[in-house]
Amino acid sequence: MRNVLAIAAAVVADAVRRKVLYLVGVFAAILSVMVPQLPSYGVGVAAAVFREISLALVFVAALVLTLSLAANRVPAEVERRTVYSVLSKRVHRWQYMAGTWLGILAVAGVAVAAFTLVTQGVALVRYGDPMWRLWQGSFGIWLEMGALAAFAIGVSALAGPVVVVTASLAFLFAAHSRQALLGRDPHGVLALLYPSFDTFNVITPVAHGTGIGAAYALTMLAAFAAWSGLLLLAGSAAFTIRDL
Amino acid sequence: MGEERLAIEVSGARKVYRARVGGPKTVVHDVSLRVAEGSIHGLLGPNGAGKTTTLKMLIGLVRPTSGTFRVEGRDSTRPEGRIRLGFLPEQPYFPMQLTATEALRLYGRLVGLSRAELRTTSERLLALVGLEGRGHEALSKFSRGMLQRLGVAQALLGDPRVIVLDEPASGLDPIGQRDMRNLMLALRDEGRTVLLSSHQLSEVEAVCDRVTIVNGGRVAAEGHIDDLLNVAGHSSIRARGLPEALPAELAALVEDVATSGGAWIFSVRDASVRRTVDLIDDAGGTVVAVNPKRDSLEDYFARMLASPKGEGGSAREVA
């Protein structure tokens, strides 16, 4: 675990030095510009639209951040050969992959939390309501980004950044299109194996409903753990057989 | 190598890359290495000989097609087997946004150093490689030579008993190369084992106890450096004060002749040494030194590579 944490800490430190968290500032600026443009719905409706747009923006910002980190980290370390000094020590390749994922998960978590705080600040100024429910949506977004990061890191064990980003976006699309592609009541092996990230999509109940309960949050956590574990396992296996 | 304990033992290393085009490519056919504990062992060979691939297999960076790789008795292709191993890659690269101290602390954590150990070890190693006082400078401002020195420092983290150095003098100025040689000798004096892969034959000749020469993915020669370089049955005689035109009998006796700054260097058969010394004396010259004739490593290397045997024939083992 010590090796995993050391590698994760390096990923976080690298992200901080590369100023990727400046994305928070960009996001805040976009939000500040967009909110005054919202149409004047009735009381309550405007707040719901605000929540939906805010969470959509958090999702997009987190997606850009996660993919920019996850798609590039392993290929860049292999290409620059910085990985030699890590893997020549008593470090398993799965530890390297898990540490990289954990670091990206941490950075994404900090960023999503910061995005949410900015959103809350704007909500408080605009509507006089901090909208604590937004954290439920942000939690789902963070977990989804974690699972997506595991996929991207796994693909990056064998491919370059362009392939990783393309594959990750395709995977994300497919994972949100299960019902559209397989129908409402799918059967067979495909129904079992087909990935779905719909569990993480709680924007509608958070923006327009009463939010999610603790039981559903646990379901999201279980889906996150299962997907991340499975994808990291596959990625680690691919990286283990790779010649560097 | 007799009863010496082995620090590194590579047997039958083989690596075949499966290319999409042109079929499988064998880059290492059969390389075996035996490195005695507490020695400096050179691994030599032209570009593409398979040196770096062999080292990468030893370190676990490349999966061997076959062969066994042991460092102090442990399988070094597995992380647990590299506990006592330090590695300097060829042209080491670091995350350039880090400072030297931060880089050493990152790698130090991976070899299990505590926070307190990281602090003291980083300072000690930076001083050892000539980077004292540079620990807080960003690596982006380091020269290639300084990065090379830092690479050596990271290889020494965790107090390894066996250190593998791939082209350690690469990018170093003459003073840096001298420091590197001295560092390798100091490591050996501490009882550590150094496996050195280098193109710099003078460096290898200066520090290595034994060498293995690899060519075409096979071991072409292996042995003690003196035994490889001494030319059997010949001696080298150095003399001064001889006339420009050598006496006929002397000229007929000597083989290679070289002159430099008034000094003459003759290569003669061992059986002719006494007669040659007498003839030099008769001609009014002074014998300065008589030594077993020794090739330079450059000459030996070039000759070996030019011969059919050097292109992948059976290995020559001496001593």
Chai-1 contact restraints between the chains, C-beta under 6 A:
chainA,res_idxA,chainB,res_idxB,connection_type,confidence,min_distance_angstrom,max_distance_angstrom,comment,restraint_id
A,N3,B,L110,contact,1.0,0.0,6.0,A-B,restraint_1
A,A6,B,R109,contact,1.0,0.0,6.0,A-B,restraint_2
A,A6,B,L110,contact,1.0,0.0,6.0,A-B,restraint_3
A,A10,B,L106,contact,1.0,0.0,6.0,A-B,restraint_4
A,R17,B,Q97,contact,1.0,0.0,6.0,A-B,restraint_5
A,R80,B,Y93,contact,1.0,0.0,6.0,A-B,restraint_6
A,R81,B,Y93,contact,1.0,0.0,6.0,A-B,restraint_7
A,T82,B,Y93,contact,1.0,0.0,6.0,A-B,restraint_8
A,T82,B,P95,contact,1.0,0.0,6.0,A-B,restraint_9
A,Y84,B,P89,contact,1.0,0.0,6.0,A-B,restraint_10
A,S85,B,Y107,contact,1.0,0.0,6.0,A-B,restraint_11
A,S85,B,Q154,contact,1.0,0.0,6.0,A-B,restraint_12
A,S88,B,I59,contact,1.0,0.0,6.0,A-B,restraint_13
A,S88,B,F87,contact,1.0,0.0,6.0,A-B,restraint_14
A,K89,B,L110,contact,1.0,0.0,6.0,A-B,restraint_15
A,K89,B,V111,contact,1.0,0.0,6.0,A-B,restraint_16
A,R90,B,P79,contact,1.0,0.0,6.0,A-B,restraint_17
A,R90,B,R82,contact,1.0,0.0,6.0,A-B,restraint_18
A,R90,B,I83,contact,1.0,0.0,6.0,A-B,restraint_19
A,V91,B,P79,contact,1.0,0.0,6.0,A-B,restraint_20
A,V91,B,L110,contact,1.0,0.0,6.0,A-B,restraint_21
A,H92,B,P79,contact,1.0,0.0,6.0,A-B,restraint_22
A,D243,B,V62,contact,1.0,0.0,6.0,A-B,restraint_23
A,L244,B,L61,contact,1.0,0.0,6.0,A-B,restraint_24
